[in-house]
Protein backbone atom coordinates (compact mmCIF):
# COMPACT_ATOMS: atom_id res chain seq x y z
CA UNK A 1 0.00 0.00 0.00
CA UNK A 2 1.33 3.41 -0.96
CA UNK A 3 0.88 6.21 1.56
CA UNK A 4 0.24 9.64 0.13
CA UNK A 5 1.47 12.44 2.30
CA UNK A 6 -0.71 15.53 2.62
CA UNK A 7 -0.73 18.08 -0.16
CA UNK A 8 -1.93 21.58 0.47
CA UNK A 9 -4.22 21.76 3.47
CA UNK A 10 -4.93 18.05 3.83
CA UNK A 11 -3.38 16.09 6.67
CA UNK A 12 -3.33 12.42 7.62
CA UNK A 13 -6.32 11.38 9.71
CA UNK A 14 -5.48 10.80 13.41
CA UNK A 15 -6.05 7.20 14.46
CA UNK A 16 -5.34 5.82 10.99
CA UNK A 17 -1.77 4.59 11.08
CA UNK A 18 -0.29 3.15 7.95
CA UNK A 19 -0.02 -0.64 7.99
CA UNK A 20 3.09 -2.08 9.61
CA UNK A 21 5.86 -2.91 7.17
CA UNK A 22 5.00 -6.60 6.87
CA UNK A 23 6.55 -7.05 3.42
CA UNK A 24 10.04 -6.03 2.42
CA UNK A 25 8.63 -4.38 -0.72
CA UNK A 26 6.29 -2.06 1.20
CA UNK A 27 7.28 1.53 0.28
CA UNK A 28 6.10 3.32 3.41
CA UNK A 29 5.37 2.99 7.10
CA UNK A 30 4.04 5.69 9.40
CA UNK A 31 2.48 6.31 12.77
CA UNK A 32 0.62 8.88 14.81
CA UNK A 33 2.50 9.54 18.03
CA UNK A 34 1.37 11.59 21.01
CA UNK A 35 3.07 14.99 21.06
CA UNK A 36 5.02 14.24 24.23
CA UNK A 37 8.73 13.86 24.87
CA UNK A 38 8.75 10.03 25.11
CA UNK A 39 7.51 9.88 21.51
CA UNK A 40 10.96 10.99 20.36
CA UNK A 41 12.46 7.67 21.45
CA UNK A 42 9.46 5.77 20.10
CA UNK A 43 9.89 7.38 16.66
CA UNK A 44 13.61 6.62 16.64
CA UNK A 45 13.03 2.93 17.46
CA UNK A 46 10.15 2.50 15.01
CA UNK A 47 12.06 4.08 12.12
CA UNK A 48 15.11 1.90 12.87
CA UNK A 49 12.96 -1.23 13.02
CA UNK A 50 11.29 -0.51 9.68
CA UNK A 51 14.56 0.32 7.91
CA UNK A 52 16.20 -2.84 9.24
CA UNK A 53 13.20 -4.81 7.99
CA UNK A 54 13.71 -3.19 4.58
CA UNK A 55 17.33 -4.38 4.64
CA UNK A 56 18.89 -0.91 4.80
CA UNK A 57 22.56 -0.65 5.81
CA UNK A 58 23.32 0.13 9.47
CA UNK A 59 24.69 3.61 8.75
CA UNK A 60 21.50 4.62 6.91
CA UNK A 61 19.37 3.13 9.71
CA UNK A 62 21.22 5.16 12.35
CA UNK A 63 21.14 8.36 10.30
CA UNK A 64 17.41 8.02 9.57
CA UNK A 65 16.65 7.21 13.22
CA UNK A 66 18.57 10.28 14.41
CA UNK A 67 16.84 12.50 11.84
CA UNK A 68 13.45 11.15 12.92
CA UNK A 69 14.17 11.76 16.60
CA UNK A 70 15.32 15.34 15.94
CA UNK A 71 12.34 16.13 13.72
CA UNK A 72 9.83 14.63 16.16
CA UNK A 73 11.52 16.48 19.02
CA UNK A 74 11.01 19.76 17.17
CA UNK A 75 7.40 18.92 16.33
CA UNK A 76 6.70 18.19 20.00
CA UNK A 77 8.58 21.23 21.25
CA UNK A 78 7.39 23.84 18.75
CA UNK A 79 3.74 22.93 18.44
CA UNK A 80 0.79 22.55 20.73
CA UNK A 81 -0.65 19.74 18.60
CA UNK A 82 -1.84 16.64 20.45
CA UNK A 83 -0.10 14.26 18.05
CA UNK A 84 2.53 14.14 15.32
CA UNK A 85 2.78 11.92 12.24
CA UNK A 86 6.12 10.20 11.64
CA UNK A 87 6.68 8.31 8.41
CA UNK A 88 9.43 6.59 6.44
CA UNK A 89 9.13 6.44 2.66
CA UNK A 90 11.40 4.40 0.42
CA UNK A 91 11.95 5.53 -3.16
CA UNK A 92 14.70 5.76 -5.77
CA UNK A 93 17.57 4.57 -3.57
CA UNK A 94 16.80 6.88 -0.65
CA UNK A 95 14.73 7.02 2.47
CA UNK A 96 12.63 10.09 3.23
CA UNK A 97 11.53 10.78 6.80
CA UNK A 98 8.40 12.93 7.15
CA UNK A 99 7.23 14.50 10.40
CA UNK A 100 3.94 16.38 10.39
CA UNK A 101 2.25 18.32 13.15
CA UNK A 102 -1.25 19.71 12.84
CA UNK A 103 -0.51 23.08 14.33
CA UNK A 104 1.09 26.23 13.01
CA UNK A 105 1.53 27.88 16.42
CA UNK A 106 5.35 27.98 16.46
CA UNK A 107 7.98 26.64 14.13
CA UNK A 108 11.74 26.66 14.52
CA UNK A 109 13.71 28.90 12.20
CA UNK A 110 16.01 27.39 9.63
CA UNK A 111 19.39 26.91 11.28
CA UNK A 112 22.42 28.85 10.18
CA UNK A 113 24.67 26.01 9.14
CA UNK A 114 28.39 26.49 9.78
CA UNK A 115 30.36 27.05 6.60
CA UNK A 116 33.01 24.44 5.80
CA UNK A 117 36.35 25.50 7.26
CA UNK A 118 34.97 28.04 9.69
CA UNK A 119 33.60 31.03 7.80
CA UNK A 120 31.31 33.60 9.33
CA UNK A 121 28.42 31.28 10.18
CA UNK A 122 27.65 30.48 13.79
CA UNK A 123 29.36 27.35 15.02
CA UNK A 124 27.48 24.66 16.93
CA UNK A 125 29.23 25.61 20.18
CA UNK A 126 27.61 29.07 19.98
CA UNK A 127 24.06 27.72 19.60
CA UNK A 128 21.84 27.11 22.61
CA UNK A 129 21.84 23.43 23.55
CA UNK A 130 18.11 23.16 22.84
CA UNK A 131 18.42 24.60 19.32
CA UNK A 132 20.65 22.15 17.52
CA UNK A 133 18.13 19.65 16.11
CA UNK A 134 17.77 21.11 12.62
CA UNK A 135 21.49 21.83 12.52
CA UNK A 136 22.12 18.14 13.18
CA UNK A 137 19.58 17.15 10.50
CA UNK A 138 21.09 19.57 7.97
CA UNK A 139 24.52 18.06 8.63
CA UNK A 140 23.69 14.35 8.45
CA UNK A 141 20.83 14.24 5.91
CA UNK A 142 21.43 14.31 2.16
CA UNK A 143 18.70 16.94 1.93
CA UNK A 144 15.92 18.32 4.12
CA UNK A 145 13.19 20.93 4.05
CA UNK A 146 9.91 22.08 5.47
CA UNK A 147 6.62 23.63 4.48
CA UNK A 148 3.69 25.04 6.35
CA UNK A 149 0.05 25.44 5.49
CA UNK A 150 -3.15 26.10 7.37
CA UNK A 151 -3.26 22.44 8.43
CA UNK A 152 0.19 22.34 10.03
CA UNK A 153 3.87 21.88 9.34
CA UNK A 154 5.72 19.16 7.45
CA UNK A 155 9.47 18.70 7.90
CA UNK A 156 11.34 16.05 5.92
CA UNK A 157 14.83 14.64 5.59
CA UNK A 158 16.36 12.41 2.90
CA UNK A 159 19.01 9.87 3.86
C-alpha positions, 0 to 999 in steps of 0.5 A: 500500500502506498501512503500519500502524504498531505498536499496543500491543506490536507493532513493524515487522519489521526487514528489511521496509522499506515499498515506495519511494514510486513513485506520487504517491498512495502514503500512506506510505514508511518504512525501517529505519536502523542506529542510528548517527549517520550515519543521521540524515542518511540519514533527513533526505534520504530524508524530503525525497526522498519529500515532494518526490515527493509534491509537498509545498511546500518549507517543509513538506519542510524542516520534516519533514526537520528533525523526522525528523533530530531524532527519529532523532538522539534514537532513536540517542542514547537507545536501545541498539537496533540499528536505528530505523524512520523513516516518513512518512505522508500523511493529511488535509492533513498529514504525520506523521513516525514514528520507532520504536526497539525498546528502552526503555532510555532515553528523553529527557524532554519538553522544557520549552518556552519560554513566548511572551514569556519567562515562567518556562520555560527558554530554549533558551540555558539548555539543554545543546547536546545536549538541544535536539532535542525542543525544536526539534520542539515549536517547528516541528511542528504537533503531536508526541508519544510513547508507550512500550510493552514493544516500544520507543518511538514518537515522532511529529511532524505538519507 
